[in-house]
Every structure is written in structure tokens, then in C-alpha cells.
Amino acid sequence: MMHASKFDRKIITGLLLLSVLISAGCVAKETNSSVSGDKTTSAISEKRTIAMSADTWVFTPNVVRVKKGEQVQIELTGVRGKHSFTSTDLALNVPVEAGQTVTFDVPTDKAGTFEFRCRVPCGPGHQDMVGQVVIEE
């Protein structure tokens, strides 16, 4: 049977410790923290994805609430018919068909309530196919 010397055990222990430290550094997420008034906020460079469907005369959800400056994208799925997500105030006009999913960024640089609607004539309830993007400070 072979026995490791004290020196060999120290080297092995050192290598194990080094590999643990390297592994821990590789999985750590980097965040930027800032203090605003008495609140501490953390900014992570990930986009929030909001799933939305466009069906016969309805968007679900039809109200989207986000924070000013937040990185947001909408994943719009067409359920039945041809539709669009159109907001002139947000400079968006995104068409979608049944069975299709499209993803697009929502500009959040200014606060306010912005209407969106379907601009593709989709039947007698077409004028009711509206919603809002609410961008809060």
C-alpha cells in the first residue's frame, strides 16, 4: 500500500482548494448595486420576458406594467387569426399569425401609459382589441 507524504497531502489539499475557488468565481453572478434615497436597488443585465397572446379580439394580458429603464421584451403568440401589436407612441408595429410567436423589445425610456391595439382588421370585435403598457417611475 502506498502512503502519501505530508508534502503530497499539502499539494493535493492546495490544488483542491484552488479548484473550489476557481469554480466559485465562475458561477458568481455580477450585479451592480446603487442606492437611491433610502432604497437599495440591484441592476441585473437580464431582460424580463412577458408572455402575451393575441386571440379573437383580445390580448392576454391586456395591461403590462414595467419600470422606467427596465429591459423588457414581449413574447407574443398568435392563437387565432392575423393580428398585430401596434403602439404609435412606442414606435411598435409587430404582426403575428396563428401558431406563430414573435419576440420584441419594449422601449421603457419614458414613463407614462401607452395604448396598443391590433391594426389588422380581424372581425367585428376588432375595435375592442386594445391594451396598455404602463411604464412607472
Long-range contacts (C-beta under 8 A, 24 or more apart in sequence): 45-71, 46-71, 47-71, 47-72, 47-73, 47-105, 48-72, 48-73, 49-73, 49-74, 49-75, 49-103, 50-74, 50-75, 51-75, 51-77, 52-76, 52-77, 52-85, 53-77, 53-78, 53-79, 54-78, 54-79, 54-83, 54-85, 54-96, 54-118, 54-129, 55-79, 55-80, 55-81, 56-80, 56-81, 56-122, 56-123, 56-125, 57-122, 57-123, 57-125, 57-126, 57-128, 57-129, 58-125, 58-128, 58-129, 59-85, 59-116, 59-118, 59-129, 59-130, 59-131, 61-131, 62-130, 62-131, 62-132, 63-131, 63-132, 63-134, 64-106, 64-131, 64-132, 64-133, 64-134, 65-134, 65-136, 66-106, 66-108, 66-133, 66-134, 66-135, 66-136, 67-108, 67-135, 67-136, 67-137, 68-108, 68-109, 68-110, 68-111, 68-135, 68-136, 68-137, 69-108, 69-109, 70-108, 71-105, 71-108, 72-105, 72-106, 72-108, 73-103, 73-104, 73-105, 73-106, 74-103, 74-104, 74-106, 75-101, 75-102, 75-103, 76-101, 76-102, 76-103, 76-104, 77-101, 81-120, 81-122, 81-123, 82-120, 82-122, 83-118, 83-120, 83-122, 83-129, 84-118, 84-119, 84-120, 85-116, 85-118, 86-116, 86-117, 86-118, 86-119, 87-114, 87-115, 87-116, 87-117, 87-133, 89-114, 89-115, 90-114, 90-116, 90-133, 92-116, 93-119, 95-120, 106-133, 108-135, 110-135, 111-135, 111-136, 111-137
